[in-house]
């Protein structure tokens, strides 16, 4: 499988990424630091998206129902060299389904997520899944 994205920026302004029919703006200047995501936050967003996509994927394969899922991701950045050192996530799945095996779901997410597998090669990932009755 191949992936493609296109990005552009304007000097002393902002930037955007074009992926399929979506355009995602992001900040590259100090002035946009509080209003637009920076590249590190987009990276964490990609990580979050991977996990949420796999919740949907495995809900079919593992035969469980859920109403919605939410994820909160935090990361620790090292300064020298600048990189992510540790990523922590909490995934909340709203479900009343007794078929939902969170241990198996976590194992599947951590073994079959493309972004997850790429990231775990370069930093530690600590995650927790919580089931919330809906």
C-alpha positions in Angstrom: 0.0 0.0 0.0 1.2 3.5 -0.8 0.4 6.8 0.8 0.6 10.4 -0.5 0.3 13.9 0.9 1.3 17.3 -0.3 2.2 20.3 1.8 3.1 23.9 1.3 3.9 27.0 3.3 4.2 30.7 3.0 7.2 32.5 4.5 6.4 34.1 7.9 2.8 32.8 7.6 1.2 29.3 7.9 1.2 26.0 6.1 -1.2 23.3 5.0 -1.2 19.7 4.1 -3.5 18.3 1.3 -4.5 14.7 1.7 -7.2 13.4 -0.6 -10.0 15.9 -0.4 -8.9 17.4 3.0 -6.8 20.4 3.7 -5.2 20.6 7.2 -3.7 24.0 8.2 -0.8 24.0 10.7 1.4 26.7 12.2 5.0 27.3 11.5 5.4 30.7 13.2 5.3 31.8 16.9 2.2 33.9 16.1 0.2 30.8 15.3 1.4 28.6 18.2 -1.8 29.1 20.2 -4.3 28.8 17.3 -3.0 26.1 14.9 -1.5 22.7 15.5 2.2 22.4 15.1 3.9 19.4 13.4 4.4 17.5 16.7 0.6 17.9 17.5 -0.2 16.7 13.9 2.0 13.7 14.6 0.1 12.9 17.8 -3.1 13.4 15.8 -2.0 10.8 13.3 -1.2 8.4 16.1 -4.7 9.0 17.6 -6.3 8.5 14.3 -4.6 5.2 13.8 -5.9 3.9 17.1 -9.5 5.1 16.5 -9.5 3.6 13.0 -8.4 0.3 14.5 -11.2 0.4 17.2 -13.6 0.6 14.3 -11.8 -2.1 12.3 -11.6 -4.5 15.2 -15.2 -3.9 16.3 -16.1 -5.7 13.1 -13.5 -8.5 13.4 -14.0 -9.0 17.2 -17.8 -8.6 16.9 -18.5 -5.9 19.4 -20.6 -2.7 19.3 -19.7 0.7 20.7 -21.4 4.1 20.4 -18.2 6.2 20.3 -14.6 6.3 21.3 -12.3 9.0 22.5 -8.6 9.2 22.9 -6.3 11.5 24.8 -2.6 11.4 23.9 0.3 13.1 25.8 3.9 13.0 24.8 7.2 13.9 26.3 9.8 15.6 24.0 13.5 15.3 24.5 15.5 18.4 23.6 18.8 16.9 22.4 18.2 15.6 19.9 14.7 16.8 19.6 12.4 13.8 19.4 9.4 12.2 21.1 10.6 10.0 24.0 7.4 8.7 25.5 3.8 8.6 24.3 0.9 8.0 26.8 -2.6 7.4 25.7 -6.0 6.7 27.3 -8.6 5.3 25.0 -12.2 5.5 26.2 -14.7 3.2 24.5 -18.4 3.8 25.2 -20.1 0.4 25.1 -22.4 -1.9 26.9 -21.3 -4.9 24.9 -20.1 -7.9 26.9 -18.3 -9.2 23.8 -15.7 -6.4 24.1 -12.4 -8.0 25.2 -10.2 -4.9 26.0 -7.1 -7.0 26.5 -7.4 -8.5 23.0 -8.4 -5.1 21.5 -5.3 -3.5 23.0 -3.1 -6.3 21.7 -4.6 -5.9 18.2 -4.2 -2.2 18.2 -0.6 -2.5 19.3 0.3 -5.1 16.8 -1.7 -4.1 13.7 -1.7 -0.3 13.6 0.5 1.1 10.9 1.3 4.3 12.6 1.5 2.6 16.0 4.0 0.1 14.7 6.1 2.8 13.1 6.1 5.0 16.3 6.9 2.2 18.7 10.2 1.6 16.9 11.4 5.0 18.0 9.9 5.7 21.4 8.0 4.0 24.2 4.2 3.9 24.2 2.1 3.4 27.3 -1.6 3.0 26.9 -4.8 2.2 28.7 -8.2 1.3 27.5 -11.3 2.1 29.6 -14.8 0.9 28.9 -17.5 3.5 29.7 -21.1 2.2 30.0 -23.2 4.1 27.5 
